Amino acid sequence: MDDPAEVPYRRRPGQPRRAAVSAVLRAVLIAAGLITVYYLLPLDGRGTSGDSVLLACGLLLVVVVFWWEVRAIVTSPYPRLKAVEALATTLALFLLLFAGAYFLLEHTTPGSFSEPLTKTDSLYFTLTTFTTVGYGDIAARSQTGRVLTMTQMAGGLLLVGVAARILAGAVRAGLRRQGREPSDDFPSQPEG
């Protein structure tokens, strides 16, 4: 009997489409779940010394989740689809971590931003910072707020640049491991 690791992956008809729908659905559900947790977490009343530790632990969690996802991409039968799911998960976790940090900073040190921040305002500020849109309606005023915002900016650049490159490498490794052509990952026109 052949070793399963040495036998090329075989697909059934329709399997790539189901896998694509499944991957997109998982990514949406994970992001929705993380957003739900963000809004349900009781973030009020934390002390400032614990906030830095919480942020550091959260950033470590983002890195751990990212590396776990990279390993899953390499062994996935659909590495590109798994990479999309991994990016959605890592990005949502990263953005919600900073939204929570901004919310905590504003509540422990009022006046850190140009206006008081609710959880939605914090998420809005996080997204405008990440996308570099920067409408200007909310700005960091305190030194801590500015350092936190600069940390998010640098982390966002790393996430987009370095993480995307690592994910692409993991996809290539997964495809090579399976002996598949790079274009095999997405459904094509039905034959017939």
PyMOL commands that place a pseudoatom at each C-alpha (Angstrom):
pseudoatom trace, name=CA, resn=MET, resi=1, chain=A, elem=C, hetatm=0, pos=[0.000, 0.000, 0.000]
pseudoatom trace, name=CA, resn=ASP, resi=2, chain=A, elem=C, hetatm=0, pos=[1.239, 3.479, -0.887]
pseudoatom trace, name=CA, resn=ASP, resi=3, chain=A, elem=C, hetatm=0, pos=[2.272, 5.929, 1.783]
pseudoatom trace, name=CA, resn=PRO, resi=4, chain=A, elem=C, hetatm=0, pos=[-0.497, 8.612, 1.891]
pseudoatom trace, name=CA, resn=ALA, resi=5, chain=A, elem=C, hetatm=0, pos=[2.110, 11.365, 2.160]
pseudoatom trace, name=CA, resn=GLU, resi=6, chain=A, elem=C, hetatm=0, pos=[3.629, 10.283, -1.163]
pseudoatom trace, name=CA, resn=VAL, resi=7, chain=A, elem=C, hetatm=0, pos=[0.380, 9.851, -3.122]
pseudoatom trace, name=CA, resn=PRO, resi=8, chain=A, elem=C, hetatm=0, pos=[-0.712, 13.052, -4.928]
pseudoatom trace, name=CA, resn=TYR, resi=9, chain=A, elem=C, hetatm=0, pos=[-3.903, 14.589, -3.585]
pseudoatom trace, name=CA, resn=ARG, resi=10, chain=A, elem=C, hetatm=0, pos=[-6.985, 13.482, -5.557]
pseudoatom trace, name=CA, resn=ARG, resi=11, chain=A, elem=C, hetatm=0, pos=[-10.132, 15.606, -5.749]
pseudoatom trace, name=CA, resn=ARG, resi=12, chain=A, elem=C, hetatm=0, pos=[-13.722, 14.725, -6.412]
pseudoatom trace, name=CA, resn=PRO, resi=13, chain=A, elem=C, hetatm=0, pos=[-15.812, 16.859, -8.798]
pseudoatom trace, name=CA, resn=GLY, resi=14, chain=A, elem=C, hetatm=0, pos=[-17.322, 19.878, -7.040]
pseudoatom trace, name=CA, resn=GLN, resi=15, chain=A, elem=C, hetatm=0, pos=[-14.924, 19.614, -4.122]
pseudoatom trace, name=CA, resn=PRO, resi=16, chain=A, elem=C, hetatm=0, pos=[-12.992, 22.847, -4.900]
pseudoatom trace, name=CA, resn=ARG, resi=17, chain=A, elem=C, hetatm=0, pos=[-16.204, 24.928, -4.936]
pseudoatom trace, name=CA, resn=ARG, resi=18, chain=A, elem=C, hetatm=0, pos=[-17.364, 23.451, -1.641]
pseudoatom trace, name=CA, resn=ALA, resi=19, chain=A, elem=C, hetatm=0, pos=[-13.931, 24.121, -0.174]
pseudoatom trace, name=CA, resn=ALA, resi=20, chain=A, elem=C, hetatm=0, pos=[-14.029, 27.741, -1.381]
pseudoatom trace, name=CA, resn=VAL, resi=21, chain=A, elem=C, hetatm=0, pos=[-17.484, 28.332, 0.099]
pseudoatom trace, name=CA, resn=SER, resi=22, chain=A, elem=C, hetatm=0, pos=[-16.382, 26.640, 3.330]
pseudoatom trace, name=CA, resn=ALA, resi=23, chain=A, elem=C, hetatm=0, pos=[-13.227, 28.772, 3.610]
pseudoatom trace, name=CA, resn=VAL, resi=24, chain=A, elem=C, hetatm=0, pos=[-15.097, 32.027, 3.015]
pseudoatom trace, name=CA, resn=LEU, resi=25, chain=A, elem=C, hetatm=0, pos=[-17.816, 31.018, 5.464]
pseudoatom trace, name=CA, resn=ARG, resi=26, chain=A, elem=C, hetatm=0, pos=[-15.233, 30.103, 8.136]
pseudoatom trace, name=CA, resn=ALA, resi=27, chain=A, elem=C, hetatm=0, pos=[-13.428, 33.443, 7.622]
pseudoatom trace, name=CA, resn=VAL, resi=28, chain=A, elem=C, hetatm=0, pos=[-16.680, 35.394, 7.954]
pseudoatom trace, name=CA, resn=LEU, resi=29, chain=A, elem=C, hetatm=0, pos=[-17.767, 33.409, 11.028]
pseudoatom trace, name=CA, resn=ILE, resi=30, chain=A, elem=C, hetatm=0, pos=[-14.377, 33.824, 12.712]
pseudoatom trace, name=CA, resn=ALA, resi=31, chain=A, elem=C, hetatm=0, pos=[-14.373, 37.591, 12.079]
pseudoatom trace, name=CA, resn=ALA, resi=32, chain=A, elem=C, hetatm=0, pos=[-17.992, 37.878, 13.275]
pseudoatom trace, name=CA, resn=GLY, resi=33, chain=A, elem=C, hetatm=0, pos=[-17.176, 35.826, 16.365]
pseudoatom trace, name=CA, resn=LEU, resi=34, chain=A, elem=C, hetatm=0, pos=[-14.165, 37.999, 17.203]
pseudoatom trace, name=CA, resn=ILE, resi=35, chain=A, elem=C, hetatm=0, pos=[-16.218, 41.185, 16.739]
pseudoatom trace, name=CA, resn=THR, resi=36, chain=A, elem=C, hetatm=0, pos=[-18.929, 39.750, 18.991]
pseudoatom trace, name=CA, resn=VAL, resi=37, chain=A, elem=C, hetatm=0, pos=[-16.353, 38.911, 21.683]
pseudoatom trace, name=CA, resn=TYR, resi=38, chain=A, elem=C, hetatm=0, pos=[-14.914, 42.442, 21.375]
pseudoatom trace, name=CA, resn=TYR, resi=39, chain=A, elem=C, hetatm=0, pos=[-18.310, 44.023, 22.033]
pseudoatom trace, name=CA, resn=LEU, resi=40, chain=A, elem=C, hetatm=0, pos=[-19.175, 41.605, 24.851]
pseudoatom trace, name=CA, resn=LEU, resi=41, chain=A, elem=C, hetatm=0, pos=[-15.885, 41.853, 26.757]
pseudoatom trace, name=CA, resn=PRO, resi=42, chain=A, elem=C, hetatm=0, pos=[-16.177, 44.050, 29.855]
pseudoatom trace, name=CA, resn=LEU, resi=43, chain=A, elem=C, hetatm=0, pos=[-13.265, 46.386, 29.062]
pseudoatom trace, name=CA, resn=ASP, resi=44, chain=A, elem=C, hetatm=0, pos=[-14.234, 49.173, 31.467]
pseudoatom trace, name=CA, resn=GLY, resi=45, chain=A, elem=C, hetatm=0, pos=[-12.304, 49.822, 34.674]
pseudoatom trace, name=CA, resn=ARG, resi=46, chain=A, elem=C, hetatm=0, pos=[-8.916, 48.253, 33.937]
pseudoatom trace, name=CA, resn=GLY, resi=47, chain=A, elem=C, hetatm=0, pos=[-5.777, 49.850, 35.351]
pseudoatom trace, name=CA, resn=THR, resi=48, chain=A, elem=C, hetatm=0, pos=[-3.147, 51.381, 33.064]
pseudoatom trace, name=CA, resn=SER, resi=49, chain=A, elem=C, hetatm=0, pos=[-0.314, 49.054, 34.171]
pseudoatom trace, name=CA, resn=GLY, resi=50, chain=A, elem=C, hetatm=0, pos=[-2.356, 45.996, 33.208]
pseudoatom trace, name=CA, resn=ASP, resi=51, chain=A, elem=C, hetatm=0, pos=[-3.246, 47.482, 29.816]
pseudoatom trace, name=CA, resn=SER, resi=52, chain=A, elem=C, hetatm=0, pos=[0.338, 47.273, 28.557]
pseudoatom trace, name=CA, resn=VAL, resi=53, chain=A, elem=C, hetatm=0, pos=[0.600, 43.654, 29.650]
pseudoatom trace, name=CA, resn=LEU, resi=54, chain=A, elem=C, hetatm=0, pos=[-2.754, 42.905, 28.041]
pseudoatom trace, name=CA, resn=LEU, resi=55, chain=A, elem=C, hetatm=0, pos=[-1.622, 44.496, 24.757]
pseudoatom trace, name=CA, resn=ALA, resi=56, chain=A, elem=C, hetatm=0, pos=[1.694, 42.605, 24.808]
pseudoatom trace, name=CA, resn=CYS, resi=57, chain=A, elem=C, hetatm=0, pos=[-0.106, 39.309, 25.472]
pseudoatom trace, name=CA, resn=GLY, resi=58, chain=A, elem=C, hetatm=0, pos=[-2.593, 40.107, 22.721]
pseudoatom trace, name=CA, resn=LEU, resi=59, chain=A, elem=C, hetatm=0, pos=[0.192, 40.817, 20.227]
pseudoatom trace, name=CA, resn=LEU, resi=60, chain=A, elem=C, hetatm=0, pos=[1.863, 37.557, 21.227]
pseudoatom trace, name=CA, resn=LEU, resi=61, chain=A, elem=C, hetatm=0, pos=[-1.457, 35.795, 20.626]
pseudoatom trace, name=CA, resn=VAL, resi=62, chain=A, elem=C, hetatm=0, pos=[-1.654, 37.355, 17.140]
pseudoatom trace, name=CA, resn=VAL, resi=63, chain=A, elem=C, hetatm=0, pos=[1.834, 35.997, 16.342]
pseudoatom trace, name=CA, resn=VAL, resi=64, chain=A, elem=C, hetatm=0, pos=[0.996, 32.533, 17.723]
pseudoatom trace, name=CA, resn=VAL, resi=65, chain=A, elem=C, hetatm=0, pos=[-2.280, 32.373, 15.760]
pseudoatom trace, name=CA, resn=PHE, resi=66, chain=A, elem=C, hetatm=0, pos=[-0.465, 33.547, 12.625]
pseudoatom trace, name=CA, resn=TRP, resi=67, chain=A, elem=C, hetatm=0, pos=[2.254, 30.864, 12.880]
pseudoatom trace, name=CA, resn=TRP, resi=68, chain=A, elem=C, hetatm=0, pos=[-0.353, 28.211, 13.648]
pseudoatom trace, name=CA, resn=GLU, resi=69, chain=A, elem=C, hetatm=0, pos=[-2.243, 29.291, 10.517]
pseudoatom trace, name=CA, resn=VAL, resi=70, chain=A, elem=C, hetatm=0, pos=[0.965, 29.191, 8.414]
pseudoatom trace, name=CA, resn=ARG, resi=71, chain=A, elem=C, hetatm=0, pos=[1.531, 25.578, 9.481]
pseudoatom trace, name=CA, resn=ALA, resi=72, chain=A, elem=C, hetatm=0, pos=[-2.087, 24.762, 8.600]
pseudoatom trace, name=CA, resn=ILE, resi=73, chain=A, elem=C, hetatm=0, pos=[-1.654, 26.308, 5.134]
pseudoatom trace, name=CA, resn=VAL, resi=74, chain=A, elem=C, hetatm=0, pos=[1.281, 24.044, 4.319]
pseudoatom trace, name=CA, resn=THR, resi=75, chain=A, elem=C, hetatm=0, pos=[-0.714, 20.896, 5.151]
pseudoatom trace, name=CA, resn=SER, resi=76, chain=A, elem=C, hetatm=0, pos=[-4.064, 22.033, 3.746]
pseudoatom trace, name=CA, resn=PRO, resi=77, chain=A, elem=C, hetatm=0, pos=[-5.461, 20.430, 0.585]
pseudoatom trace, name=CA, resn=TYR, resi=78, chain=A, elem=C, hetatm=0, pos=[-6.379, 23.999, -0.489]
pseudoatom trace, name=CA, resn=PRO, resi=79, chain=A, elem=C, hetatm=0, pos=[-3.473, 26.198, 0.629]
pseudoatom trace, name=CA, resn=ARG, resi=80, chain=A, elem=C, hetatm=0, pos=[-4.692, 29.388, -1.069]
pseudoatom trace, name=CA, resn=LEU, resi=81, chain=A, elem=C, hetatm=0, pos=[-8.114, 29.129, 0.482]
pseudoatom trace, name=CA, resn=LYS, resi=82, chain=A, elem=C, hetatm=0, pos=[-6.564, 28.426, 3.884]
pseudoatom trace, name=CA, resn=ALA, resi=83, chain=A, elem=C, hetatm=0, pos=[-4.334, 31.496, 3.405]
pseudoatom trace, name=CA, resn=VAL, resi=84, chain=A, elem=C, hetatm=0, pos=[-7.397, 33.697, 2.845]
pseudoatom trace, name=CA, resn=GLU, resi=85, chain=A, elem=C, hetatm=0, pos=[-8.926, 32.302, 6.024]
pseudoatom trace, name=CA, resn=ALA, resi=86, chain=A, elem=C, hetatm=0, pos=[-5.649, 32.802, 7.906]
pseudoatom trace, name=CA, resn=LEU, resi=87, chain=A, elem=C, hetatm=0, pos=[-5.335, 36.406, 6.772]
pseudoatom trace, name=CA, resn=ALA, resi=88, chain=A, elem=C, hetatm=0, pos=[-8.933, 37.163, 7.744]
pseudoatom trace, name=CA, resn=THR, resi=89, chain=A, elem=C, hetatm=0, pos=[-8.414, 35.636, 11.185]
pseudoatom trace, name=CA, resn=THR, resi=90, chain=A, elem=C, hetatm=0, pos=[-5.076, 37.325, 11.855]
pseudoatom trace, name=CA, resn=LEU, resi=91, chain=A, elem=C, hetatm=0, pos=[-6.227, 40.697, 10.542]
pseudoatom trace, name=CA, resn=ALA, resi=92, chain=A, elem=C, hetatm=0, pos=[-9.460, 40.668, 12.569]
pseudoatom trace, name=CA, resn=LEU, resi=93, chain=A, elem=C, hetatm=0, pos=[-7.588, 39.673, 15.720]
pseudoatom trace, name=CA, resn=PHE, resi=94, chain=A, elem=C, hetatm=0, pos=[-4.946, 42.377, 15.164]
pseudoatom trace, name=CA, resn=LEU, resi=95, chain=A, elem=C, hetatm=0, pos=[-7.477, 45.154, 14.512]
pseudoatom trace, name=CA, resn=LEU, resi=96, chain=A, elem=C, hetatm=0, pos=[-9.761, 44.206, 17.408]
pseudoatom trace, name=CA, resn=LEU, resi=97, chain=A, elem=C, hetatm=0, pos=[-6.777, 44.032, 19.755]
pseudoatom trace, name=CA, resn=PHE, resi=98, chain=A, elem=C, hetatm=0, pos=[-5.893, 47.639, 18.936]
pseudoatom trace, name=CA, resn=ALA, resi=99, chain=A, elem=C, hetatm=0, pos=[-9.517, 48.771, 19.113]
pseudoatom trace, name=CA, resn=GLY, resi=100, chain=A, elem=C, hetatm=0, pos=[-9.659, 47.311, 22.622]
pseudoatom trace, name=CA, resn=ALA, resi=101, chain=A, elem=C, hetatm=0, pos=[-6.369, 48.984, 23.546]
pseudoatom trace, name=CA, resn=TYR, resi=102, chain=A, elem=C, hetatm=0, pos=[-7.614, 52.396, 22.336]
pseudoatom trace, name=CA, resn=PHE, resi=103, chain=A, elem=C, hetatm=0, pos=[-10.864, 51.937, 24.245]
pseudoatom trace, name=CA, resn=LEU, resi=104, chain=A, elem=C, hetatm=0, pos=[-9.000, 51.018, 27.442]
pseudoatom trace, name=CA, resn=LEU, resi=105, chain=A, elem=C, hetatm=0, pos=[-6.575, 53.932, 27.046]
pseudoatom trace, name=CA, resn=GLU, resi=106, chain=A, elem=C, hetatm=0, pos=[-9.394, 56.446, 26.646]
pseudoatom trace, name=CA, resn=HIS, resi=107, chain=A, elem=C, hetatm=0, pos=[-11.208, 55.080, 29.684]
pseudoatom trace, name=CA, resn=THR, resi=108, chain=A, elem=C, hetatm=0, pos=[-8.152, 54.921, 31.942]
pseudoatom trace, name=CA, resn=THR, resi=109, chain=A, elem=C, hetatm=0, pos=[-6.691, 58.235, 30.711]
pseudoatom trace, name=CA, resn=PRO, resi=110, chain=A, elem=C, hetatm=0, pos=[-9.560, 60.448, 29.516]
pseudoatom trace, name=CA, resn=GLY, resi=111, chain=A, elem=C, hetatm=0, pos=[-8.530, 63.019, 26.922]
pseudoatom trace, name=CA, resn=SER, resi=112, chain=A, elem=C, hetatm=0, pos=[-6.037, 60.697, 25.205]
pseudoatom trace, name=CA, resn=PHE, resi=113, chain=A, elem=C, hetatm=0, pos=[-7.997, 61.217, 21.992]
pseudoatom trace, name=CA, resn=SER, resi=114, chain=A, elem=C, hetatm=0, pos=[-9.685, 64.252, 20.470]
pseudoatom trace, name=CA, resn=GLU, resi=115, chain=A, elem=C, hetatm=0, pos=[-13.051, 62.901, 21.624]
pseudoatom trace, name=CA, resn=PRO, resi=116, chain=A, elem=C, hetatm=0, pos=[-14.247, 60.230, 24.059]
pseudoatom trace, name=CA, resn=LEU, resi=117, chain=A, elem=C, hetatm=0, pos=[-14.204, 56.774, 22.460]
pseudoatom trace, name=CA, resn=THR, resi=118, chain=A, elem=C, hetatm=0, pos=[-16.913, 54.135, 22.606]
pseudoatom trace, name=CA, resn=LYS, resi=119, chain=A, elem=C, hetatm=0, pos=[-16.093, 50.618, 21.442]
pseudoatom trace, name=CA, resn=THR, resi=120, chain=A, elem=C, hetatm=0, pos=[-17.433, 51.502, 18.003]
pseudoatom trace, name=CA, resn=ASP, resi=121, chain=A, elem=C, hetatm=0, pos=[-15.392, 54.739, 17.913]
pseudoatom trace, name=CA, resn=SER, resi=122, chain=A, elem=C, hetatm=0, pos=[-12.303, 52.741, 18.915]
pseudoatom trace, name=CA, resn=LEU, resi=123, chain=A, elem=C, hetatm=0, pos=[-12.884, 50.236, 16.124]
pseudoatom trace, name=CA, resn=TYR, resi=124, chain=A, elem=C, hetatm=0, pos=[-13.513, 53.088, 13.676]
pseudoatom trace, name=CA, resn=PHE, resi=125, chain=A, elem=C, hetatm=0, pos=[-10.251, 54.795, 14.686]
pseudoatom trace, name=CA, resn=THR, resi=126, chain=A, elem=C, hetatm=0, pos=[-8.406, 51.474, 14.347]
pseudoatom trace, name=CA, resn=LEU, resi=127, chain=A, elem=C, hetatm=0, pos=[-9.734, 50.892, 10.841]
pseudoatom trace, name=CA, resn=THR, resi=128, chain=A, elem=C, hetatm=0, pos=[-9.038, 54.457, 9.672]
pseudoatom trace, name=CA, resn=THR, resi=129, chain=A, elem=C, hetatm=0, pos=[-5.488, 54.144, 10.994]
pseudoatom trace, name=CA, resn=PHE, resi=130, chain=A, elem=C, hetatm=0, pos=[-4.966, 50.710, 9.399]
pseudoatom trace, name=CA, resn=THR, resi=131, chain=A, elem=C, hetatm=0, pos=[-6.333, 51.746, 6.014]
pseudoatom trace, name=CA, resn=THR, resi=132, chain=A, elem=C, hetatm=0, pos=[-4.408, 55.053, 6.196]
pseudoatom trace, name=CA, resn=VAL, resi=133, chain=A, elem=C, hetatm=0, pos=[-7.606, 56.946, 5.405]
pseudoatom trace, name=CA, resn=GLY, resi=134, chain=A, elem=C, hetatm=0, pos=[-7.318, 59.074, 8.548]
pseudoatom trace, name=CA, resn=TYR, resi=135, chain=A, elem=C, hetatm=0, pos=[-10.421, 61.236, 8.292]
pseudoatom trace, name=CA, resn=GLY, resi=136, chain=A, elem=C, hetatm=0, pos=[-9.088, 63.482, 11.049]
pseudoatom trace, name=CA, resn=ASP, resi=137, chain=A, elem=C, hetatm=0, pos=[-12.208, 63.404, 13.190]
pseudoatom trace, name=CA, resn=ILE, resi=138, chain=A, elem=C, hetatm=0, pos=[-10.488, 61.308, 15.870]
pseudoatom trace, name=CA, resn=ALA, resi=139, chain=A, elem=C, hetatm=0, pos=[-6.828, 61.878, 16.689]
pseudoatom trace, name=CA, resn=ALA, resi=140, chain=A, elem=C, hetatm=0, pos=[-4.484, 60.708, 19.420]
pseudoatom trace, name=CA, resn=ARG, resi=141, chain=A, elem=C, hetatm=0, pos=[-3.629, 63.596, 21.751]
pseudoatom trace, name=CA, resn=SER, resi=142, chain=A, elem=C, hetatm=0, pos=[-1.629, 61.988, 24.552]
pseudoatom trace, name=CA, resn=GLN, resi=143, chain=A, elem=C, hetatm=0, pos=[1.872, 60.620, 24.172]
pseudoatom trace, name=CA, resn=THR, resi=144, chain=A, elem=C, hetatm=0, pos=[0.634, 57.145, 25.098]
pseudoatom trace, name=CA, resn=GLY, resi=145, chain=A, elem=C, hetatm=0, pos=[-2.126, 57.392, 22.501]
pseudoatom trace, name=CA, resn=ARG, resi=146, chain=A, elem=C, hetatm=0, pos=[0.359, 58.419, 19.839]
pseudoatom trace, name=CA, resn=VAL, resi=147, chain=A, elem=C, hetatm=0, pos=[2.791, 55.633, 20.735]
pseudoatom trace, name=CA, resn=LEU, resi=148, chain=A, elem=C, hetatm=0, pos=[-0.051, 53.123, 20.621]
pseudoatom trace, name=CA, resn=THR, resi=149, chain=A, elem=C, hetatm=0, pos=[-1.189, 54.478, 17.231]
pseudoatom trace, name=CA, resn=MET, resi=150, chain=A, elem=C, hetatm=0, pos=[2.363, 54.332, 15.860]
pseudoatom trace, name=CA, resn=THR, resi=151, chain=A, elem=C, hetatm=0, pos=[2.643, 50.751, 17.120]
pseudoatom trace, name=CA, resn=GLN, resi=152, chain=A, elem=C, hetatm=0, pos=[-0.522, 49.878, 15.224]
pseudoatom trace, name=CA, resn=MET, resi=153, chain=A, elem=C, hetatm=0, pos=[0.794, 51.604, 12.087]
pseudoatom trace, name=CA, resn=ALA, resi=154, chain=A, elem=C, hetatm=0, pos=[4.068, 49.670, 12.202]
pseudoatom trace, name=CA, resn=GLY, resi=155, chain=A, elem=C, hetatm=0, pos=[2.250, 46.427, 13.008]
pseudoatom trace, name=CA, resn=GLY, resi=156, chain=A, elem=C, hetatm=0, pos=[-0.165, 47.022, 10.149]
pseudoatom trace, name=CA, resn=LEU, resi=157, chain=A, elem=C, hetatm=0, pos=[2.719, 47.503, 7.718]
pseudoatom trace, name=CA, resn=LEU, resi=158, chain=A, elem=C, hetatm=0, pos=[4.310, 44.289, 8.979]
pseudoatom trace, name=CA, resn=LEU, resi=159, chain=A, elem=C, hetatm=0, pos=[1.010, 42.449, 8.717]
pseudoatom trace, name=CA, resn=VAL, resi=160, chain=A, elem=C, hetatm=0, pos=[0.439, 43.592, 5.156]
pseudoatom trace, name=CA, resn=GLY, resi=161, chain=A, elem=C, hetatm=0, pos=[4.039, 43.246, 3.945]
pseudoatom trace, name=CA, resn=VAL, resi=162, chain=A, elem=C, hetatm=0, pos=[5.838, 40.539, 5.838]
pseudoatom trace, name=CA, resn=ALA, resi=163, chain=A, elem=C, hetatm=0, pos=[2.828, 38.418, 6.756]
pseudoatom trace, name=CA, resn=ALA, resi=164, chain=A, elem=C, hetatm=0, pos=[1.530, 38.428, 3.178]
pseudoatom trace, name=CA, resn=ARG, resi=165, chain=A, elem=C, hetatm=0, pos=[4.939, 37.242, 1.965]
pseudoatom trace, name=CA, resn=ILE, resi=166, chain=A, elem=C, hetatm=0, pos=[5.050, 34.490, 4.591]
pseudoatom trace, name=CA, resn=LEU, resi=167, chain=A, elem=C, hetatm=0, pos=[1.516, 33.385, 3.690]
pseudoatom trace, name=CA, resn=ALA, resi=168, chain=A, elem=C, hetatm=0, pos=[2.417, 33.285, -0.014]
pseudoatom trace, name=CA, resn=GLY, resi=169, chain=A, elem=C, hetatm=0, pos=[5.469, 31.151, 0.805]
pseudoatom trace, name=CA, resn=ALA, resi=170, chain=A, elem=C, hetatm=0, pos=[3.325, 28.798, 2.863]
pseudoatom trace, name=CA, resn=VAL, resi=171, chain=A, elem=C, hetatm=0, pos=[0.885, 28.468, -0.048]
pseudoatom trace, name=CA, resn=ARG, resi=172, chain=A, elem=C, hetatm=0, pos=[3.749, 27.614, -2.423]
pseudoatom trace, name=CA, resn=ALA, resi=173, chain=A, elem=C, hetatm=0, pos=[5.128, 25.086, 0.059]
pseudoatom trace, name=CA, resn=GLY, resi=174, chain=A, elem=C, hetatm=0, pos=[1.698, 23.502, 0.443]
pseudoatom trace, name=CA, resn=LEU, resi=175, chain=A, elem=C, hetatm=0, pos=[1.251, 23.242, -3.308]
pseudoatom trace, name=CA, resn=ARG, resi=176, chain=A, elem=C, hetatm=0, pos=[4.773, 21.803, -3.773]
pseudoatom trace, name=CA, resn=ARG, resi=177, chain=A, elem=C, hetatm=0, pos=[4.153, 19.291, -0.984]
pseudoatom trace, name=CA, resn=GLN, resi=178, chain=A, elem=C, hetatm=0, pos=[1.117, 18.040, -2.858]
pseudoatom trace, name=CA, resn=GLY, resi=179, chain=A, elem=C, hetatm=0, pos=[2.774, 18.092, -6.282]
pseudoatom trace, name=CA, resn=ARG, resi=180, chain=A, elem=C, hetatm=0, pos=[0.057, 20.397, -7.609]
pseudoatom trace, name=CA, resn=GLU, resi=181, chain=A, elem=C, hetatm=0, pos=[0.166, 23.166, -10.142]
pseudoatom trace, name=CA, resn=PRO, resi=182, chain=A, elem=C, hetatm=0, pos=[-0.355, 26.662, -8.709]
pseudoatom trace, name=CA, resn=SER, resi=183, chain=A, elem=C, hetatm=0, pos=[-3.608, 27.202, -10.648]
pseudoatom trace, name=CA, resn=ASP, resi=184, chain=A, elem=C, hetatm=0, pos=[-5.284, 24.020, -9.260]
pseudoatom trace, name=CA, resn=ASP, resi=185, chain=A, elem=C, hetatm=0, pos=[-6.532, 25.681, -6.104]
pseudoatom trace, name=CA, resn=PHE, resi=186, chain=A, elem=C, hetatm=0, pos=[-9.559, 27.491, -7.498]
pseudoatom trace, name=CA, resn=PRO, resi=187, chain=A, elem=C, hetatm=0, pos=[-12.487, 26.022, -9.408]
pseudoatom trace, name=CA, resn=SER, resi=188, chain=A, elem=C, hetatm=0, pos=[-12.291, 26.245, -13.179]
pseudoatom trace, name=CA, resn=GLN, resi=189, chain=A, elem=C, hetatm=0, pos=[-14.960, 26.074, -15.849]
pseudoatom trace, name=CA, resn=PRO, resi=190, chain=A, elem=C, hetatm=0, pos=[-16.749, 22.712, -15.897]
pseudoatom trace, name=CA, resn=GLU, resi=191, chain=A, elem=C, hetatm=0, pos=[-15.559, 20.373, -18.587]
pseudoatom trace, name=CA, resn=GLY, resi=192, chain=A, elem=C, hetatm=0, pos=[-18.000, 18.986, -20.948]
for i in range(1, 192): cmd.bond("trace and resi %d" % i, "trace and resi %d" % (i + 1))
show_as sticks, trace
zoom trace
